[in-house]
Amino acid sequence: MSEEHSCCHKTKQRDEKEYKDLLNRLSRIEGQVRGIRGMVERDAYCTDILTQVAAVTAALNSFNKVLLANHIKTCVTQDILDGKEETVDELVTTLQKLMK
């Protein structure tokens, strides 16, 4: 099995563009969370904090969508082509967790 499609080993080689995109998204999310902490420390108004929390939630959901799409296009597709149908069950379980 190539390193690029080694999801069943719980690792994955990402191309540089995907890697940088995911890390940039996470860095922005980390910054937003630090901003929320600062708001709490400064006794910001509740609705202002809630608005920022909603923005972080949306950013995390967007991150999940990008990561999931990449996973389906690479790991899942390759595993299906390789006859590893259990990957579909894993995907269904993952989707169920994401939709809670």
Secondary structure, DSSP 8 states (H G I E B T S, - for coil): --GGG-GGGT-----HHHHHHHHHHHHHHHHHHHHHHHHHHTT--HHHHHHHHHHHHHHHHHHHHHHHHHHIIIIIHHHHHTT-THHHHHHHHHHHHHT-
